[in-house]
Amino acid sequence: MKLKSIIMSAAALVVGLSGTAFATTNYTPTERVHCTLNDAGKLTCSDINRTYLTESVYTADMETGVEKVFTFSGGAAFKSSTNEWAVFYAYKSPDGKNVKLKTINTSFAPDLVGGSWTAVKDFYTCTAGYMNCPIIVS
């Protein structure tokens, strides 16, 4: 009887894990990011989930060790001919300078069904606010 319970529990665990292995989830960017320039001149932003995003480029006047706050201003997504995606999020400072974050994986795509992404020629934009610009993570 104990052996049967152990086998049934193990089978249930395997079935449960295999179901979540192929699950699709959404990631929504944050409303604000806090960024600093380190001693090596590399931009580092906090308040982002590094599982999905990383720093890309910036036009802000950054000083080493001084933190600046940037607010979400929009997103852009590009799809290659091999179905690989690049999704970028732009954040602006009060003086109009920006920081851009990008997805770390080419399988992360904009949520074209549940989000407010708009097709513009061969790319997509999202300016409806950070809550409306999610990406699909599969």
Summary of the structure (lengths in Angstrom):
residues: 138
radius of gyration: 19.6
end to end distance: 39.3
largest distance: 70.5
contacts: 375
relative contact order: 0.20
helix: 17%
strand: 42%
